[in-house]
């Protein structure tokens, strides 16, 4: 049973690492990240403070996903940075007065409403006879995972944002379209379904800590004769219609789908795409200089989760790939990233081209496949 506990002050353990090597500090951090947060009889979160050789202070927070989502992490970062700055300036600390219980009440009312029934009907029709997409022909037997992060340059980020602005689409739609094209071409499957999280917050809930997010499916029907721009428009329309019905709990949708299709597995999705628009506040006067990092704990329930973020509001997109290690190698993830960027380049350069004309591999990879791997020259001894 879950319950709301009364607030109780707690101590944060401080570790003096000022005389430690970078290798020791990294191992210390990784050990802490991967240690478990107890689900029973605990507060479901923890903090520690590290004193570093660089005269920097590192605060690390660890949370069970049952109490926070990605947006909540942004709120945690903001409140720590703002209140630390206020303490440094001898100013008052102002804690937001919000409550997760109001969301629970709103959720109860929604589940008993006609809107819930209409949303459920939408999803049962949308996902009728869908097949979860995968990049592998075999399943994972482990939750062990790694994260590979690639930072886009400011130039590439600007090109992407300018293209989206000029064509009245969101960066989310552009990245989703590129991933869809890759899955369509790589799997030779026109009907593509990609799972994506949604914020699921309204009003003051955007200032509340808690697990609000819901999952939805973007189902895209690809046509080889469709232009890239037409596909972008279709994905944009699809995103609008799915977001309008995004309140419906995804687990309820899957439970109803399984009544007619018992072969659907317990998750019914393998690939997740997330565009995180949560950003740490950086433009507040007097705010202490800081940076935030989103660390990985080494486990994942998803075959592949792709996250596009700019957590520090730097103006550069960062793309992380969380992947199960018994399904993907690091090299495969590097190739996937290169291919997605190759597709995005072609979308931006020639949006009127047909989707069937897009190359999903870069010129460098194509040269390797056609030339390096196909070299059959062999020097042999003529005297034999």
Buried (B, 14 or more C-beta within 10 A) or exposed (E): EEEEEEEEEEEEEEBEBEEBEEEEBEEBBBEBEEEEBEEEEEEBBBBBEBBBEEEEEBBBBBBBEEBBBBBBBBBBBBBBBBBBBBEEEEEEEEEEEBBBEEBEEBBEEBBEEEBBEEBBEBBBEBBEEBEBBBBBEEEBEEEEBBBBBBBBEEEBBEBBBEBBEEBEBBBBBBBBBBBBBBBBBBEEEEBBBBBBBBBBBEEEBEBBBBBBBBBBBBBBEBBEEBBBBBBBBBBBEBBEEBBEBBBBBBEBBBEBBBEEBEEBEEBBBBBBBBBBBBBBEBEEEEBBEBEBEBBBBBEBEBBBBBBBBBBBEBEBBBBBBBBBBBBBEEEBBEBBBBBBBBBBBBBBEBBEBBBEEBBBBBEEBEEEEEEEEEEEEEEEEEEE
